[in-house]
Amino acid sequence: MNKSELVDALADATGMTKADSGKAIDALFDTDSGVIATALKKGERVQITGFGTLETKQRKARTGRNPRTGETIKIPATKTPSFRAGKGLKDAVKS
């Protein structure tokens, strides 16, 4: 499912217009100013009961290898987003 299909499905499920459901999806998922991205940038955890938890995790610096040359490289520490599915979502997918 891509974004336009998600907008259509939200509009059908809620009775919202496609324009309004597009704005709602952008407000939630936009990578620059969306609610989820903003919370994760602040280091907060986003927990949606029954669906799952989004949070940031710190990855330590490590040594890697360039696959083309075999040369050893240093990979710096980074923050990465992480999603852990909730019980409700896991159960829904199993069915």
Gaussian input, Z-matrix of N, CA and C with variables (Angstrom, degrees):
# hf/3-21g

backbone

0 1
 N
 C     1     B1
 C     2     B2     1     A1
 N     3     B3     2     A2     1     D1
 C     4     B4     3     A3     2     D2
 C     5     B5     4     A4     3     D3
 N     6     B6     5     A5     4     D4
 C     7     B7     6     A6     5     D5
 C     8     B8     7     A7     6     D6
 N     9     B9     8     A8     7     D7
 C    10    B10     9     A9     8     D8
 C    11    B11    10    A10     9     D9
 N    12    B12    11    A11    10    D10
 C    13    B13    12    A12    11    D11
 C    14    B14    13    A13    12    D12
 N    15    B15    14    A14    13    D13
 C    16    B16    15    A15    14    D14
 C    17    B17    16    A16    15    D15
 N    18    B18    17    A17    16    D16
 C    19    B19    18    A18    17    D17
 C    20    B20    19    A19    18    D18
 N    21    B21    20    A20    19    D19
 C    22    B22    21    A21    20    D20
 C    23    B23    22    A22    21    D21
 N    24    B24    23    A23    22    D22
 C    25    B25    24    A24    23    D23
 C    26    B26    25    A25    24    D24
 N    27    B27    26    A26    25    D25
 C    28    B28    27    A27    26    D26
 C    29    B29    28    A28    27    D27
 N    30    B30    29    A29    28    D28
 C    31    B31    30    A30    29    D29
 C    32    B32    31    A31    30    D30
 N    33    B33    32    A32    31    D31
 C    34    B34    33    A33    32    D32
 C    35    B35    34    A34    33    D33
 N    36    B36    35    A35    34    D34
 C    37    B37    36    A36    35    D35
 C    38    B38    37    A37    36    D36
 N    39    B39    38    A38    37    D37
 C    40    B40    39    A39    38    D38
 C    41    B41    40    A40    39    D39
 N    42    B42    41    A41    40    D40
 C    43    B43    42    A42    41    D41
 C    44    B44    43    A43    42    D42
 N    45    B45    44    A44    43    D43
 C    46    B46    45    A45    44    D44
 C    47    B47    46    A46    45    D45
 N    48    B48    47    A47    46    D46
 C    49    B49    48    A48    47    D47
 C    50    B50    49    A49    48    D48
 N    51    B51    50    A50    49    D49
 C    52    B52    51    A51    50    D50
 C    53    B53    52    A52    51    D51
 N    54    B54    53    A53    52    D52
 C    55    B55    54    A54    53    D53
 C    56    B56    55    A55    54    D54
 N    57    B57    56    A56    55    D55
 C    58    B58    57    A57    56    D56
 C    59    B59    58    A58    57    D57
 N    60    B60    59    A59    58    D58
 C    61    B61    60    A60    59    D59
 C    62    B62    61    A61    60    D60
 N    63    B63    62    A62    61    D61
 C    64    B64    63    A63    62    D62
 C    65    B65    64    A64    63    D63
 N    66    B66    65    A65    64    D64
 C    67    B67    66    A66    65    D65
 C    68    B68    67    A67    66    D66
 N    69    B69    68    A68    67    D67
 C    70    B70    69    A69    68    D68
 C    71    B71    70    A70    69    D69
 N    72    B72    71    A71    70    D70
 C    73    B73    72    A72    71    D71
 C    74    B74    73    A73    72    D72
 N    75    B75    74    A74    73    D73
 C    76    B76    75    A75    74    D74
 C    77    B77    76    A76    75    D75
 N    78    B78    77    A77    76    D76
 C    79    B79    78    A78    77    D77
 C    80    B80    79    A79    78    D78
 N    81    B81    80    A80    79    D79
 C    82    B82    81    A81    80    D80
 C    83    B83    82    A82    81    D81
 N    84    B84    83    A83    82    D82
 C    85    B85    84    A84    83    D83
 C    86    B86    85    A85    84    D84
 N    87    B87    86    A86    85    D85
 C    88    B88    87    A87    86    D86
 C    89    B89    88    A88    87    D87
 N    90    B90    89    A89    88    D88
 C    91    B91    90    A90    89    D89
 C    92    B92    91    A91    90    D90
 N    93    B93    92    A92    91    D91
 C    94    B94    93    A93    92    D92
 C    95    B95    94    A94    93    D93
 N    96    B96    95    A95    94    D94
 C    97    B97    96    A96    95    D95
 C    98    B98    97    A97    96    D96
 N    99    B99    98    A98    97    D97
 C   100   B100    99    A99    98    D98
 C   101   B101   100   A100    99    D99
 N   102   B102   101   A101   100   D100
 C   103   B103   102   A102   101   D101
 C   104   B104   103   A103   102   D102
 N   105   B105   104   A104   103   D103
 C   106   B106   105   A105   104   D104
 C   107   B107   106   A106   105   D105
 N   108   B108   107   A107   106   D106
 C   109   B109   108   A108   107   D107
 C   110   B110   109   A109   108   D108
 N   111   B111   110   A110   109   D109
 C   112   B112   111   A111   110   D110
 C   113   B113   112   A112   111   D111
 N   114   B114   113   A113   112   D112
 C   115   B115   114   A114   113   D113
 C   116   B116   115   A115   114   D114
 N   117   B117   116   A116   115   D115
 C   118   B118   117   A117   116   D116
 C   119   B119   118   A118   117   D117
 N   120   B120   119   A119   118   D118
 C   121   B121   120   A120   119   D119
 C   122   B122   121   A121   120   D120
 N   123   B123   122   A122   121   D121
 C   124   B124   123   A123   122   D122
 C   125   B125   124   A124   123   D123
 N   126   B126   125   A125   124   D124
 C   127   B127   126   A126   125   D125
 C   128   B128   127   A127   126   D126
 N   129   B129   128   A128   127   D127
 C   130   B130   129   A129   128   D128
 C   131   B131   130   A130   129   D129
 N   132   B132   131   A131   130   D130
 C   133   B133   132   A132   131   D131
 C   134   B134   133   A133   132   D132
 N   135   B135   134   A134   133   D133
 C   136   B136   135   A135   134   D134
 C   137   B137   136   A136   135   D135
 N   138   B138   137   A137   136   D136
 C   139   B139   138   A138   137   D137
 C   140   B140   139   A139   138   D138
 N   141   B141   140   A140   139   D139
 C   142   B142   141   A141   140   D140
 C   143   B143   142   A142   141   D141
 N   144   B144   143   A143   142   D142
 C   145   B145   144   A144   143   D143
 C   146   B146   145   A145   144   D144
 N   147   B147   146   A146   145   D145
 C   148   B148   147   A147   146   D146
 C   149   B149   148   A148   147   D147
 N   150   B150   149   A149   148   D148
 C   151   B151   150   A150   149   D149
 C   152   B152   151   A151   150   D150
 N   153   B153   152   A152   151   D151
 C   154   B154   153   A153   152   D152
 C   155   B155   154   A154   153   D153
 N   156   B156   155   A155   154   D154
 C   157   B157   156   A156   155   D155
 C   158   B158   157   A157   156   D156
 N   159   B159   158   A158   157   D157
 C   160   B160   159   A159   158   D158
 C   161   B161   160   A160   159   D159
 N   162   B162   161   A161   160   D160
 C   163   B163   162   A162   161   D161
 C   164   B164   163   A163   162   D162
 N   165   B165   164   A164   163   D163
 C   166   B166   165   A165   164   D164
 C   167   B167   166   A166   165   D165
 N   168   B168   167   A167   166   D166
 C   169   B169   168   A168   167   D167
 C   170   B170   169   A169   168   D168
 N   171   B171   170   A170   169   D169
 C   172   B172   171   A171   170   D170
 C   173   B173   172   A172   171   D171
 N   174   B174   173   A173   172   D172
 C   175   B175   174   A174   173   D173
 C   176   B176   175   A175   174   D174
 N   177   B177   176   A176   175   D175
 C   178   B178   177   A177   176   D176
 C   179   B179   178   A178   177   D177
 N   180   B180   179   A179   178   D178
 C   181   B181   180   A180   179   D179
 C   182   B182   181   A181   180   D180
 N   183   B183   182   A182   181   D181
 C   184   B184   183   A183   182   D182
 C   185   B185   184   A184   183   D183
 N   186   B186   185   A185   184   D184
 C   187   B187   186   A186   185   D185
 C   188   B188   187   A187   186   D186
 N   189   B189   188   A188   187   D187
 C   190   B190   189   A189   188   D188
 C   191   B191   190   A190   189   D189
 N   192   B192   191   A191   190   D190
 C   193   B193   192   A192   191   D191
 C   194   B194   193   A193   192   D192
 N   195   B195   194   A194   193   D193
 C   196   B196   195   A195   194   D194
 C   197   B197   196   A196   195   D195
 N   198   B198   197   A197   196   D196
 C   199   B199   198   A198   197   D197
 C   200   B200   199   A199   198   D198
 N   201   B201   200   A200   199   D199
 C   202   B202   201   A201   200   D200
 C   203   B203   202   A202   201   D201
 N   204   B204   203   A203   202   D202
 C   205   B205   204   A204   203   D203
 C   206   B206   205   A205   204   D204
 N   207   B207   206   A206   205   D205
 C   208   B208   207   A207   206   D206
 C   209   B209   208   A208   207   D207
 N   210   B210   209   A209   208   D208
 C   211   B211   210   A210   209   D209
 C   212   B212   211   A211   210   D210
 N   213   B213   212   A212   211   D211
 C   214   B214   213   A213   212   D212
 C   215   B215   214   A214   213   D213
 N   216   B216   215   A215   214   D214
 C   217   B217   216   A216   215   D215
 C   218   B218   217   A217   216   D216
 N   219   B219   218   A218   217   D217
 C   220   B220   219   A219   218   D218
 C   221   B221   220   A220   219   D219
 N   222   B222   221   A221   220   D220
 C   223   B223   222   A222   221   D221
 C   224   B224   223   A223   222   D222
 N   225   B225   224   A224   223   D223
 C   226   B226   225   A225   224   D224
 C   227   B227   226   A226   225   D225
 N   228   B228   227   A227   226   D226
 C   229   B229   228   A228   227   D227
 C   230   B230   229   A229   228   D228
 N   231   B231   230   A230   229   D229
 C   232   B232   231   A231   230   D230
 C   233   B233   232   A232   231   D231
 N   234   B234   233   A233   232   D232
 C   235   B235   234   A234   233   D233
 C   236   B236   235   A235   234   D234
 N   237   B237   236   A236   235   D235
 C   238   B238   237   A237   236   D236
 C   239   B239   238   A238   237   D237
 N   240   B240   239   A239   238   D238
 C   241   B241   240   A240   239   D239
 C   242   B242   241   A241   240   D240
 N   243   B243   242   A242   241   D241
 C   244   B244   243   A243   242   D242
 C   245   B245   244   A244   243   D243
 N   246   B246   245   A245   244   D244
 C   247   B247   246   A246   245   D245
 C   248   B248   247   A247   246   D246
 N   249   B249   248   A248   247   D247
 C   250   B250   249   A249   248   D248
 C   251   B251   250   A250   249   D249
 N   252   B252   251   A251   250   D250
 C   253   B253   252   A252   251   D251
 C   254   B254   253   A253   252   D252
 N   255   B255   254   A254   253   D253
 C   256   B256   255   A255   254   D254
 C   257   B257   256   A256   255   D255
 N   258   B258   257   A257   256   D256
 C   259   B259   258   A258   257   D257
 C   260   B260   259   A259   258   D258
 N   261   B261   260   A260   259   D259
 C   262   B262   261   A261   260   D260
 C   263   B263   262   A262   261   D261
 N   264   B264   263   A263   262   D262
 C   265   B265   264   A264   263   D263
 C   266   B266   265   A265   264   D264
 N   267   B267   266   A266   265   D265
 C   268   B268   267   A267   266   D266
 C   269   B269   268   A268   267   D267
 N   270   B270   269   A269   268   D268
 C   271   B271   270   A270   269   D269
 C   272   B272   271   A271   270   D270
 N   273   B273   272   A272   271   D271
 C   274   B274   273   A273   272   D272
 C   275   B275   274   A274   273   D273
 N   276   B276   275   A275   274   D274
 C   277   B277   276   A276   275   D275
 C   278   B278   277   A277   276   D276
 N   279   B279   278   A278   277   D277
 C   280   B280   279   A279   278   D278
 C   281   B281   280   A280   279   D279
 N   282   B282   281   A281   280   D280
 C   283   B283   282   A282   281   D281
 C   284   B284   283   A283   282   D282

   B1=1.4543
   B2=1.5277
   B3=1.3221
   B4=1.4617
   B5=1.5333
   B6=1.3250
   B7=1.4660
   B8=1.5347
   B9=1.3165
   B10=1.4689
   B11=1.5303
   B12=1.3269
   B13=1.4625
   B14=1.5298
   B15=1.3225
   B16=1.4558
   B17=1.5256
   B18=1.3214
   B19=1.4737
   B20=1.5230
   B21=1.3362
   B22=1.4670
   B23=1.5314
   B24=1.3258
   B25=1.4619
   B26=1.5271
   B27=1.3324
   B28=1.4670
   B29=1.5202
   B30=1.3216
   B31=1.4681
   B32=1.5302
   B33=1.3303
   B34=1.4698
   B35=1.5260
   B36=1.3340
   B37=1.4639
   B38=1.5186
   B39=1.3334
   B40=1.4644
   B41=1.5209
   B42=1.3192
   B43=1.4547
   B44=1.5215
   B45=1.3239
   B46=1.4612
   B47=1.5230
   B48=1.3203
   B49=1.4594
   B50=1.5248
   B51=1.3263
   B52=1.4613
   B53=1.5220
   B54=1.3241
   B55=1.4694
   B56=1.5234
   B57=1.3333
   B58=1.4652
   B59=1.5260
   B60=1.3303
   B61=1.4630
   B62=1.5292
   B63=1.3227
   B64=1.4604
   B65=1.5181
   B66=1.3387
   B67=1.4640
   B68=1.5295
   B69=1.3240
   B70=1.4633
   B71=1.5263
   B72=1.3114
   B73=1.4658
   B74=1.5238
   B75=1.3383
   B76=1.4642
   B77=1.5240
   B78=1.3181
   B79=1.4626
   B80=1.5273
   B81=1.2893
   B82=1.4621
   B83=1.5292
   B84=1.3300
   B85=1.4582
   B86=1.5198
   B87=1.3211
   B88=1.4657
   B89=1.5275
   B90=1.3286
   B91=1.4621
   B92=1.5226
   B93=1.3319
   B94=1.4605
   B95=1.5245
   B96=1.3262
   B97=1.4647
   B98=1.5225
   B99=1.3302
   B100=1.4545
   B101=1.5232
   B102=1.3015
   B103=1.4631
   B104=1.5305
   B105=1.3286
   B106=1.4568
   B107=1.5248
   B108=1.3305
   B109=1.4657
   B110=1.5247
   B111=1.3221
   B112=1.4595
   B113=1.5283
   B114=1.3220
   B115=1.4620
   B116=1.5261
   B117=1.3174
   B118=1.4586
   B119=1.5270
   B120=1.3355
   B121=1.4679
   B122=1.5238
   B123=1.3327
   B124=1.4634
   B125=1.5226
   B126=1.3248
   B127=1.4609
   B128=1.5138
   B129=1.3225
   B130=1.4637
   B131=1.5269
   B132=1.3047
   B133=1.4562
   B134=1.5230
   B135=1.3272
   B136=1.4640
   B137=1.5232
   B138=1.3370
   B139=1.4555
   B140=1.5182
   B141=1.3286
   B142=1.4534
   B143=1.5298
   B144=1.3244
   B145=1.4548
   B146=1.5234
   B147=1.3150
   B148=1.4561
   B149=1.5155
   B150=1.3233
   B151=1.4682
   B152=1.5199
   B153=1.3345
   B154=1.4544
   B155=1.5111
   B156=1.3242
   B157=1.4561
   B158=1.5223
   B159=1.3257
   B160=1.4587
   B161=1.5171
   B162=1.3303
   B163=1.4488
   B164=1.5177
   B165=1.3227
   B166=1.4552
   B167=1.5203
   B168=1.3023
   B169=1.4639
   B170=1.5201
   B171=1.3157
   B172=1.4548
   B173=1.5274
   B174=1.3343
   B175=1.4672
   B176=1.5215
   B177=1.2893
   B178=1.4603
   B179=1.5278
   B180=1.3280
   B181=1.4585
   B182=1.5247
   B183=1.3156
   B184=1.4578
   B185=1.5261
   B186=1.3044
   B187=1.4491
   B188=1.5215
   B189=1.3304
   B190=1.4544
   B191=1.5198
   B192=1.3118
   B193=1.4482
   B194=1.5224
   B195=1.3363
   B196=1.4590
   B197=1.5252
   B198=1.3516
   B199=1.4639
   B200=1.5304
   B201=1.3191
   B202=1.4702
   B203=1.5223
   B204=1.3409
   B205=1.4635
   B206=1.5172
   B207=1.3214
   B208=1.4524
   B209=1.5216
   B210=1.3319
   B211=1.4629
   B212=1.5299
   B213=1.3296
   B214=1.4580
   B215=1.5272
   B216=1.3425
   B217=1.4649
   B218=1.5205
   B219=1.3327
   B220=1.4588
   B221=1.5188
   B222=1.3252
   B223=1.4590
   B224=1.5239
   B225=1.3473
   B226=1.4689
   B227=1.5322
   B228=1.3166
   B229=1.4616
   B230=1.5321
   B231=1.3145
   B232=1.4679
   B233=1.5176
   B234=1.3348
   B235=1.4627
   B236=1.5174
   B237=1.3225
   B238=1.4565
   B239=1.5230
   B240=1.3387
   B241=1.4643
   B242=1.5278
   B243=1.3148
   B244=1.4569
   B245=1.5260
   B246=1.3394
   B247=1.4591
   B248=1.5154
   B249=1.3212
   B250=1.4564
   B251=1.5245
   B252=1.3199
   B253=1.4624
   B254=1.5171
   B255=1.3382
   B256=1.4510
   B257=1.5172
   B258=1.3072
   B259=1.4607
   B260=1.5204
   B261=1.3272
   B262=1.4599
   B263=1.5233
   B264=1.3320
   B265=1.4577
   B266=1.5289
   B267=1.3150
   B268=1.4720
   B269=1.5178
   B270=1.3324
   B271=1.4677
   B272=1.5183
   B273=1.3446
   B274=1.4599
   B275=1.5218
   B276=1.3212
   B277=1.4665
   B278=1.5298
   B279=1.3276
   B280=1.4669
   B281=1.5240
   B282=1.3126
   B283=1.4739
   B284=1.4936
   A1=107.43
   A2=116.46
   A3=119.93
   A4=109.82
   A5=116.20
   A6=120.02
   A7=112.35
   A8=118.23
   A9=119.18
   A10=111.17
   A11=117.19
   A12=119.97
   A13=110.39
   A14=116.95
   A15=121.16
   A16=110.90
   A17=116.81
   A18=121.41
   A19=109.79
   A20=116.85
   A21=120.82
   A22=111.42
   A23=116.97
   A24=120.54
   A25=111.55
   A26=117.22
   A27=120.68
   A28=110.61
   A29=116.52
   A30=120.25
   A31=110.45
   A32=117.60
   A33=121.37
   A34=111.59
   A35=116.95
   A36=120.97
   A37=112.90
   A38=117.66
   A39=120.35
   A40=114.13
   A41=117.90
   A42=120.21
   A43=112.45
   A44=117.39
   A45=121.51
   A46=108.85
   A47=115.67
   A48=118.46
   A49=107.80
   A50=115.72
   A51=119.16
   A52=110.82
   A53=117.49
   A54=121.09
   A55=110.28
   A56=116.99
   A57=120.70
   A58=111.64
   A59=117.38
   A60=118.91
   A61=110.44
   A62=118.13
   A63=121.24
   A64=111.42
   A65=116.77
   A66=121.08
   A67=110.89
   A68=117.09
   A69=121.35
   A70=110.64
   A71=116.71
   A72=120.62
   A73=110.42
   A74=117.22
   A75=120.52
   A76=110.90
   A77=117.52
   A78=121.16
   A79=111.02
   A80=116.70
   A81=121.09
   A82=112.35
   A83=117.74
   A84=121.59
   A85=116.22
   A86=120.49
   A87=121.26
   A88=110.00
   A89=116.92
   A90=120.28
   A91=113.34
   A92=118.32
   A93=120.42
   A94=112.78
   A95=116.38
   A96=119.33
   A97=113.69
   A98=117.77
   A99=120.78
   A100=112.13
   A101=115.48
   A102=122.08
   A103=111.02
   A104=117.70
   A105=121.25
   A106=110.98
   A107=117.59
   A108=120.90
   A109=111.58
   A110=117.47
   A111=121.27
   A112=110.84
   A113=116.87
   A114=120.52
   A115=110.86
   A116=117.51
   A117=120.65
   A118=111.41
   A119=117.03
   A120=120.56
   A121=111.13
   A122=117.01
   A123=121.73
   A124=111.92
   A125=117.27
   A126=120.81
   A127=113.03
   A128=117.15
   A129=121.06
   A130=110.26
   A131=114.95
   A132=121.85
   A133=108.20
   A134=117.24
   A135=122.39
   A136=107.30
   A137=115.13
   A138=119.91
   A139=109.23
   A140=116.23
   A141=122.69
   A142=106.24
   A143=115.92
   A144=121.75
   A145=111.03
   A146=116.25
   A147=122.43
   A148=112.90
   A149=118.24
   A150=121.25
   A151=111.13
   A152=116.29
   A153=118.77
   A154=113.14
   A155=115.37
   A156=122.83
   A157=109.62
   A158=115.55
   A159=122.47
   A160=107.46
   A161=116.71
   A162=120.99
   A163=109.01
   A164=116.36
   A165=120.52
   A166=108.85
   A167=114.49
   A168=120.49
   A169=108.19
   A170=115.03
   A171=121.26
   A172=108.52
   A173=116.84
   A174=121.11
   A175=107.99
   A176=116.89
   A177=121.85
   A178=110.07
   A179=114.85
   A180=120.06
   A181=107.81
   A182=115.98
   A183=119.18
   A184=110.40
   A185=115.25
   A186=121.31
   A187=108.19
   A188=115.55
   A189=120.68
   A190=109.83
   A191=115.71
   A192=120.48
   A193=108.64
   A194=115.95
   A195=121.33
   A196=107.74
   A197=118.36
   A198=119.64
   A199=113.33
   A200=118.47
   A201=120.58
   A202=112.09
   A203=115.13
   A204=119.07
   A205=113.61
   A206=117.88
   A207=120.90
   A208=112.57
   A209=116.36
   A210=122.26
   A211=110.51
   A212=116.48
   A213=122.16
   A214=109.20
   A215=115.96
   A216=120.76
   A217=109.01
   A218=115.39
   A219=121.14
   A220=108.16
   A221=116.36
   A222=122.38
   A223=106.97
   A224=117.94
   A225=120.13
   A226=112.52
   A227=116.11
   A228=122.08
   A229=108.93
   A230=116.78
   A231=121.40
   A232=110.45
   A233=114.85
   A234=121.56
   A235=106.67
   A236=116.65
   A237=120.82
   A238=110.07
   A239=117.21
   A240=119.57
   A241=110.03
   A242=115.40
   A243=121.57
   A244=108.50
   A245=116.14
   A246=121.51
   A247=108.87
   A248=115.34
   A249=121.55
   A250=106.98
   A251=116.59
   A252=121.42
   A253=111.22
   A254=115.85
   A255=121.97
   A256=111.62
   A257=115.89
   A258=121.61
   A259=112.21
   A260=117.82
   A261=120.86
   A262=112.71
   A263=116.23
   A264=120.85
   A265=110.61
   A266=116.49
   A267=119.97
   A268=110.91
   A269=116.43
   A270=121.03
   A271=111.44
   A272=117.05
   A273=120.80
   A274=111.36
   A275=116.57
   A276=120.55
   A277=111.06
   A278=117.20
   A279=121.60
   A280=111.75
   A281=116.88
   A282=120.90
   A283=112.53
   D1=126.86
   D2=176.78
   D3=-98.76
   D4=-178.26
   D5=-173.74
   D6=-62.29
   D7=-42.59
   D8=-178.70
   D9=-66.15
   D10=-35.39
   D11=176.33
   D12=-68.68
   D13=-35.74
   D14=176.58
   D15=-65.64
   D16=-41.03
   D17=176.83
   D18=-61.01
   D19=-45.74
   D20=179.06
   D21=-61.95
   D22=-44.30
   D23=-179.12
   D24=-64.98
   D25=-39.63
   D26=178.18
   D27=-66.54
   D28=-41.61
   D29=178.59
   D30=-62.11
   D31=-42.87
   D32=179.18
   D33=-66.14
   D34=-40.99
   D35=-176.03
   D36=-72.28
   D37=-31.23
   D38=-174.17
   D39=-108.10
   D40=-14.78
   D41=-175.99
   D42=81.68
   D43=7.23
   D44=176.96
   D45=-74.63
   D46=161.18
   D47=172.66
   D48=-73.73
   D49=161.38
   D50=178.58
   D51=-64.37
   D52=-34.71
   D53=178.56
   D54=-64.34
   D55=-44.76
   D56=179.85
   D57=-67.61
   D58=-39.67
   D59=179.33
   D60=-69.57
   D61=-32.14
   D62=174.57
   D63=-64.76
   D64=-40.95
   D65=177.21
   D66=-65.33
   D67=-38.73
   D68=179.56
   D69=-65.20
   D70=-43.12
   D71=179.29
   D72=-66.24
   D73=-41.39
   D74=177.16
   D75=-63.23
   D76=-41.35
   D77=-179.49
   D78=-63.45
   D79=-30.64
   D80=-178.23
   D81=-87.37
   D82=-45.41
   D83=-169.05
   D84=-107.59
   D85=-3.60
   D86=-178.30
   D87=-57.57
   D88=135.54
   D89=-174.77
   D90=-74.85
   D91=-21.02
   D92=179.90
   D93=-93.84
   D94=-48.35
   D95=-173.23
   D96=-126.29
   D97=12.03
   D98=179.93
   D99=-70.13
   D100=156.69
   D101=-177.94
   D102=-58.85
   D103=-45.79
   D104=-177.55
   D105=-67.50
   D106=-48.52
   D107=-179.00
   D108=-62.29
   D109=-39.76
   D110=179.75
   D111=-63.59
   D112=-42.70
   D113=178.62
   D114=-64.86
   D115=-42.29
   D116=-179.78
   D117=-66.71
   D118=-36.84
   D119=177.38
   D120=-62.77
   D121=-32.57
   D122=178.38
   D123=-79.36
   D124=-6.01
   D125=-178.76
   D126=87.76
   D127=9.65
   D128=179.73
   D129=-83.56
   D130=159.46
   D131=176.51
   D132=-102.36
   D133=137.65
   D134=177.60
   D135=-107.90
   D136=112.82
   D137=-177.21
   D138=-117.36
   D139=120.40
   D140=177.85
   D141=-113.31
   D142=106.32
   D143=-174.43
   D144=-55.43
   D145=129.13
   D146=179.51
   D147=87.74
   D148=-20.59
   D149=-178.70
   D150=-102.56
   D151=-56.31
   D152=179.56
   D153=161.38
   D154=-176.36
   D155=-176.90
   D156=-127.59
   D157=131.07
   D158=173.97
   D159=-109.48
   D160=134.09
   D161=178.05
   D162=-154.64
   D163=168.53
   D164=176.12
   D165=-101.41
   D166=145.52
   D167=177.01
   D168=-125.52
   D169=144.20
   D170=179.47
   D171=-91.29
   D172=125.30
   D173=174.92
   D174=-100.31
   D175=131.36
   D176=-179.38
   D177=-72.24
   D178=156.51
   D179=173.63
   D180=-65.40
   D181=145.97
   D182=-178.53
   D183=-150.77
   D184=169.53
   D185=178.38
   D186=-100.28
   D187=133.25
   D188=179.21
   D189=-125.72
   D190=-174.22
   D191=-179.17
   D192=-135.45
   D193=131.54
   D194=176.47
   D195=-69.72
   D196=119.55
   D197=-175.42
   D198=-66.89
   D199=-24.85
   D200=-179.55
   D201=-76.81
   D202=-45.78
   D203=-173.07
   D204=-104.34
   D205=-17.07
   D206=-176.34
   D207=79.99
   D208=2.10
   D209=-178.44
   D210=-70.77
   D211=140.29
   D212=177.14
   D213=-77.33
   D214=132.65
   D215=179.52
   D216=-128.81
   D217=156.98
   D218=176.20
   D219=-98.24
   D220=126.82
   D221=177.57
   D222=-102.25
   D223=120.16
   D224=-175.66
   D225=-71.42
   D226=162.48
   D227=176.02
   D228=-66.79
   D229=143.76
   D230=179.59
   D231=-143.38
   D232=162.77
   D233=170.23
   D234=-102.53
   D235=134.13
   D236=179.03
   D237=-128.52
   D238=146.43
   D239=175.82
   D240=-75.99
   D241=148.47
   D242=-178.59
   D243=-137.17
   D244=141.51
   D245=176.99
   D246=-124.19
   D247=132.37
   D248=176.15
   D249=-122.49
   D250=117.50
   D251=-177.33
   D252=-67.67
   D253=142.29
   D254=177.62
   D255=-85.20
   D256=168.87
   D257=-177.10
   D258=-59.78
   D259=-41.84
   D260=-179.85
   D261=-60.37
   D262=-42.98
   D263=179.32
   D264=-68.43
   D265=-42.06
   D266=178.51
   D267=-60.75
   D268=-44.26
   D269=179.80
   D270=-65.07
   D271=-38.35
   D272=-179.44
   D273=-66.93
   D274=-36.64
   D275=-179.42
   D276=-72.51
   D277=-34.29
   D278=179.58
   D279=-64.58
   D280=-33.56
   D281=-174.31
   D282=-69.82

